[in-house]
Amino acid sequence: MPSAVNAATRARRPQRNSRLKDLLDKYIRHLGVERGLSRYTVRNYGTDIQGFLDFLGSNGVASLEKVDRSVMRRYLGWLHEQNTARGSISRKLSALRSFYRYLNRENLVGADPLSTVSAPKLEKRLPTFLTIDEITRLLKAPDTSTPQGLRDRAILELLYASGLRLSEIVSLDMSDVDLNSRQLRAWGKGAKERIVLMGIPAAKALQRYVKQGRPQLSGKKSTSALFLNRFGNRVAERRIQYIIKKYARQAGMDTRVFTHIFRHTFATHMLDGGADLRAVQELLGHVRLATTQVYTHVSQNQIRRTYLAAHPRGGGRKVRL
């Protein structure tokens, strides 16, 4: 039998009042303008918070001032009834906490109903990364006889060589690139600037794209964007997500490949190669060292697997004495 909350949610359509919409709009502008978050991140925050506001409207809660611990418990119960994953619930609560902190600073609401609400405990998952063989096959997948292929090869090489986020790749301008010193100026979360390095293969792929591919894509248009689509405009994040999946299929890879896996692979391979943890932290643009330390566990696991497979008495293979 469905719960009373679930029945009430179905019975009443979400009533979006203008006051809540104005508060959310102000917060969205704050995220995009003042904090400088990417459009993708801002969109996700907006979606999660709007879902909560819709729940309030469906359950007759007309203002944020009326949200208390009881309402939050009902909201969490409703999310569980919808079979929402723990990670998604944790993300939604994080978005709401950020929303309420902003409203408190701006004196738009009083109490914070999330102060006594705990997020569900998550299983610690190690980042997924590609092997050197897999990343090599993926980098060779684009057809570099076309302008789009030159662009795609440069994007893939740069993602692996630099550890840049997808939003950082998309926002690159021509003025951010110094091919002579093989350096890039990237703008990370919160519009923080950092210098990122790239190796010779990435620099060569990028130089070839800039000289041969980009002029054909830009046509008569004048734009500062580094990576362009076939219409001469800045390439979109979704397009890069699509081409990565396409080339993964072409490379015969059965693992689920996504844009952030390049960042995981960059960090893991750097540490496997003996890089200093703080140097990797700086290159990734992590504020906290603890965020980077998760890759040391990945690297140690890789070392363990190599040992077990390679050492005669490692236990990973049968040895005749």
C-alpha positions as CSV (number, residue, x, y, z in Angstrom):
1,M,0.0,0.0,0.0
2,P,1.5,3.4,-0.9
3,S,2.4,5.7,1.9
4,A,0.3,8.8,2.7
5,V,3.1,11.1,1.5
6,N,3.4,9.3,-1.8
7,A,-0.4,9.4,-2.3
8,A,-0.5,13.0,-1.5
9,T,2.3,13.7,-3.9
10,R,0.5,12.0,-6.7
11,A,-2.8,13.6,-5.8
12,R,-1.6,17.2,-5.9
13,R,0.4,18.6,-8.8
14,P,3.4,20.7,-7.7
15,Q,2.4,24.3,-7.1
16,R,5.4,26.5,-7.9
17,N,4.9,29.9,-6.2
18,S,6.8,32.9,-7.4
19,R,8.5,33.5,-4.0
20,L,10.4,30.2,-4.1
21,K,11.1,30.6,-7.8
22,D,12.7,34.0,-7.1
23,L,14.9,32.6,-4.4
24,L,16.1,29.8,-6.6
25,D,16.7,32.2,-9.5
26,K,18.9,34.4,-7.2
27,Y,20.9,31.4,-6.1
28,I,21.4,30.2,-9.6
29,R,22.7,33.6,-10.6
30,H,25.0,33.5,-7.5
31,L,26.5,30.2,-8.6
32,G,27.1,31.2,-12.2
33,V,28.2,34.8,-11.7
34,E,29.8,35.1,-8.2
35,R,31.1,31.6,-7.8
36,G,31.9,31.0,-11.5
37,L,30.7,27.4,-11.6
38,S,30.2,25.7,-14.9
39,R,26.8,25.7,-16.6
40,Y,26.7,21.9,-16.1
41,T,27.2,22.2,-12.4
42,V,24.8,25.1,-12.1
43,R,22.2,23.1,-14.0
44,N,22.6,20.2,-11.7
45,Y,22.2,22.3,-8.6
46,G,19.1,23.9,-10.1
47,T,17.5,20.5,-10.9
48,D,18.1,19.1,-7.5
49,I,16.8,22.1,-5.6
50,Q,13.8,22.5,-7.9
51,G,12.9,18.8,-7.2
52,F,12.8,19.7,-3.5
53,L,10.7,22.8,-4.1
54,D,8.3,20.7,-6.2
55,F,8.0,18.2,-3.3
56,L,7.1,21.1,-1.0
57,G,4.5,22.3,-3.4
58,S,3.0,18.8,-3.7
59,N,2.7,18.5,0.1
60,G,1.3,21.9,0.9
61,V,4.4,23.6,2.2
62,A,4.2,27.2,0.9
63,S,7.5,28.7,2.1
64,L,11.0,27.6,3.1
65,E,10.3,29.1,6.6
66,K,7.9,26.2,7.2
67,V,10.4,23.5,6.4
68,D,11.5,21.8,9.6
69,R,13.0,18.5,10.5
70,S,9.7,16.7,10.0
71,V,9.4,17.9,6.5
72,M,13.0,16.9,5.7
73,R,12.3,13.4,7.1
74,R,9.3,13.1,4.8
75,Y,11.4,14.3,1.9
76,L,14.0,11.7,2.5
77,G,11.4,9.1,2.9
78,W,9.9,10.1,-0.4
79,L,13.3,9.9,-2.1
80,H,13.8,6.3,-0.7
81,E,10.3,5.4,-2.0
82,Q,11.4,6.6,-5.4
83,N,14.4,4.2,-5.2
84,T,16.8,7.1,-5.4
85,A,20.4,5.9,-5.1
86,R,22.3,6.8,-2.0
87,G,24.8,8.9,-4.0
88,S,22.0,10.9,-5.5
89,I,20.3,11.5,-2.1
90,S,23.7,12.7,-0.8
91,R,24.1,15.0,-3.8
92,K,20.6,16.5,-3.4
93,L,21.2,17.2,0.3
94,S,24.5,18.8,-0.5
95,A,22.8,21.1,-3.0
96,L,20.1,22.0,-0.4
97,R,22.7,22.7,2.3
98,S,24.5,25.1,-0.1
99,F,21.2,26.7,-1.0
100,Y,20.3,27.3,2.7
101,R,23.7,28.6,3.5
102,Y,23.3,31.2,0.8
103,L,19.8,32.1,1.9
104,N,21.1,32.5,5.5
105,R,23.9,34.8,4.5
106,E,21.5,36.9,2.5
107,N,19.1,37.0,5.4
108,L,16.4,35.5,3.2
109,V,15.5,32.7,5.6
110,G,16.1,32.1,9.3
111,A,16.7,28.5,10.6
112,D,18.5,25.8,8.6
113,P,16.4,22.6,8.7
114,L,19.3,20.5,7.4
115,S,21.5,21.2,10.4
116,T,20.4,18.0,12.1
117,V,19.9,15.9,9.0
118,S,22.6,13.4,8.0
119,A,23.4,12.2,4.5
120,P,23.3,8.5,3.9
121,K,26.7,6.8,4.3
122,L,28.2,6.0,1.0
123,E,30.5,3.1,0.0
124,K,34.0,4.3,-0.7
125,R,34.6,3.7,-4.4
126,L,38.0,4.0,-5.9
127,P,38.2,6.0,-9.2
128,T,38.0,4.0,-12.4
129,F,41.0,4.5,-14.7
130,L,42.2,3.2,-18.1
131,T,45.3,1.1,-18.6
132,I,48.1,2.5,-20.8
133,D,47.0,0.1,-23.6
134,E,43.4,1.2,-23.4
135,I,44.3,4.9,-23.4
136,T,46.6,4.4,-26.4
137,R,43.9,2.7,-28.4
138,L,41.5,5.4,-27.5
139,L,43.8,8.2,-28.5
140,K,44.4,6.6,-31.9
141,A,40.7,6.2,-32.7
142,P,39.9,9.6,-34.4
143,D,40.3,9.9,-38.2
144,T,42.8,12.8,-38.4
145,S,42.2,13.3,-42.1
146,T,39.2,15.5,-41.3
147,P,39.0,18.8,-39.3
148,Q,36.7,17.2,-36.8
149,G,39.1,14.2,-36.4
150,L,42.0,16.6,-35.8
151,R,40.0,18.4,-33.2
152,D,38.9,15.2,-31.5
153,R,42.4,13.8,-31.4
154,A,43.6,17.1,-29.8
155,I,40.9,17.0,-27.2
156,L,41.6,13.4,-26.2
157,E,45.3,13.9,-26.0
158,L,44.8,17.1,-24.0
159,L,42.4,15.4,-21.5
160,Y,44.9,12.7,-20.8
161,A,48.0,14.9,-20.8
162,S,46.6,17.6,-18.5
163,G,43.9,16.1,-16.3
164,L,41.6,19.0,-17.2
165,R,37.9,18.8,-16.3
166,L,35.4,18.7,-19.2
167,S,34.2,22.3,-18.4
168,E,37.8,23.5,-18.4
169,I,38.5,22.0,-21.8
170,V,35.3,23.6,-23.3
171,S,36.1,27.0,-21.9
172,L,39.7,27.2,-23.3
173,D,40.4,30.1,-25.5
174,M,43.2,30.5,-28.0
175,S,44.9,33.0,-25.7
176,D,45.1,30.3,-23.0
177,V,47.4,28.1,-25.0
178,D,51.2,28.4,-25.2
179,L,52.5,25.7,-27.5
180,N,56.1,26.8,-27.2
181,S,56.3,26.2,-23.5
182,R,53.6,23.4,-23.7
183,Q,51.5,25.2,-21.0
184,L,47.8,26.0,-20.7
185,R,46.0,28.5,-18.5
186,A,42.9,26.8,-17.1
187,W,40.0,28.2,-15.2
188,G,38.7,25.8,-12.6
189,K,36.0,25.7,-10.0
190,G,35.2,29.1,-8.6
191,A,37.0,30.8,-11.5
192,K,40.4,29.9,-10.0
193,E,43.2,30.1,-12.5
194,R,46.0,27.6,-12.7
195,I,48.8,26.6,-15.1
196,V,48.5,23.2,-16.6
197,L,51.3,21.3,-18.5
198,M,51.1,19.0,-21.5
199,G,53.5,16.6,-23.1
200,I,54.9,16.5,-26.6
201,P,52.2,14.3,-28.2
202,A,49.4,16.5,-26.9
203,A,51.3,19.6,-28.0
204,K,51.8,18.2,-31.5
205,A,48.1,17.1,-31.8
206,L,47.0,20.6,-30.6
207,Q,49.3,22.4,-33.0
208,R,48.2,20.3,-35.9
209,Y,44.5,21.1,-35.0
210,V,45.2,24.8,-34.6
211,K,47.0,25.0,-38.0
212,Q,44.9,22.7,-40.1
213,G,41.6,21.8,-38.4
214,R,40.5,24.9,-36.6
215,P,40.7,27.3,-39.7
216,Q,38.3,24.9,-41.6
217,L,35.9,24.7,-38.7
218,S,35.8,28.5,-38.0
219,G,35.3,29.5,-41.6
220,K,34.7,33.2,-41.8
221,K,33.7,33.4,-38.1
222,S,35.9,35.1,-35.6
223,T,35.9,33.5,-32.2
224,S,38.3,33.2,-29.3
225,A,37.3,29.6,-28.5
226,L,40.0,27.0,-28.9
227,F,37.8,24.0,-29.8
228,L,35.0,24.6,-32.3
229,N,32.1,22.6,-33.7
230,R,31.2,22.3,-37.4
231,F,29.3,25.6,-37.3
232,G,32.4,27.5,-36.0
233,N,31.0,27.9,-32.5
234,R,32.5,26.8,-29.2
235,V,32.1,23.0,-28.9
236,A,29.6,21.9,-26.3
237,E,30.2,19.6,-23.3
238,R,27.6,17.1,-24.6
239,R,29.4,16.9,-27.9
240,I,32.7,15.9,-26.2
241,Q,30.9,13.4,-24.1
242,Y,29.4,11.9,-27.3
243,I,32.7,11.7,-29.2
244,I,34.4,10.0,-26.2
245,K,31.8,7.3,-26.1
246,K,32.0,6.9,-29.9
247,Y,35.8,6.5,-29.9
248,A,35.6,4.1,-27.0
249,R,33.3,1.8,-29.0
250,Q,35.6,2.1,-32.0
251,A,38.6,1.1,-29.8
252,G,36.7,-2.0,-28.8
253,M,36.6,-1.0,-25.1
254,D,33.9,-2.8,-23.1
255,T,34.4,-0.5,-20.0
256,R,32.1,2.5,-19.6
257,V,34.2,5.4,-20.7
258,F,33.3,8.9,-19.6
259,T,35.0,12.3,-19.7
260,H,36.2,12.3,-16.1
261,I,37.9,8.9,-16.5
262,F,40.7,10.8,-18.3
263,R,41.2,12.9,-15.2
264,H,41.3,9.7,-13.1
265,T,43.7,8.1,-15.5
266,F,46.0,11.1,-15.6
267,A,46.3,11.2,-11.8
268,T,46.8,7.4,-11.4
269,H,49.4,7.2,-14.2
270,M,51.3,10.2,-12.7
271,L,51.5,8.6,-9.3
272,D,52.4,5.2,-10.8
273,G,55.3,7.0,-12.5
274,G,56.6,8.4,-9.2
275,A,55.0,11.9,-9.3
276,D,54.8,13.8,-6.0
277,L,51.3,13.9,-4.5
278,R,51.3,17.6,-4.0
279,A,52.4,18.2,-7.6
280,V,49.4,16.1,-8.8
281,Q,47.2,18.1,-6.5
282,E,48.4,21.3,-8.0
283,L,47.9,20.1,-11.6
284,L,44.4,18.8,-10.9
285,G,43.4,22.0,-9.1
286,H,42.3,20.3,-5.9
287,V,41.9,22.6,-2.9
288,R,42.4,19.8,-0.4
289,L,45.2,17.2,-0.5
290,A,42.7,14.6,0.8
291,T,40.8,14.8,-2.5
292,T,44.0,13.8,-4.4
293,Q,45.0,11.1,-1.9
294,V,42.3,8.8,-3.2
295,Y,44.5,8.2,-6.2
296,T,47.3,6.9,-4.0
297,H,45.0,4.0,-3.1
298,V,44.3,3.3,-6.7
299,S,48.1,3.4,-7.5
300,Q,48.8,1.0,-4.6
301,N,46.2,-1.4,-5.8
302,Q,47.7,-1.4,-9.2
303,I,51.2,-2.1,-7.7
304,R,49.7,-5.0,-5.7
305,R,48.1,-6.5,-8.8
306,T,51.4,-6.1,-10.7
307,Y,53.3,-7.8,-7.9
308,L,50.8,-10.7,-7.6
309,A,50.9,-11.3,-11.3
310,A,54.7,-10.9,-11.9
311,H,56.5,-12.3,-8.8
312,P,57.2,-16.0,-8.9
313,R,55.9,-16.3,-5.3
314,G,53.3,-13.5,-5.6
315,G,50.4,-15.9,-5.8
316,G,49.0,-14.6,-9.0
317,R,50.2,-17.4,-11.2
318,K,51.3,-21.0,-10.9
319,V,55.0,-21.6,-10.8
320,R,56.8,-24.9,-11.5
321,L,59.8,-25.5,-9.2
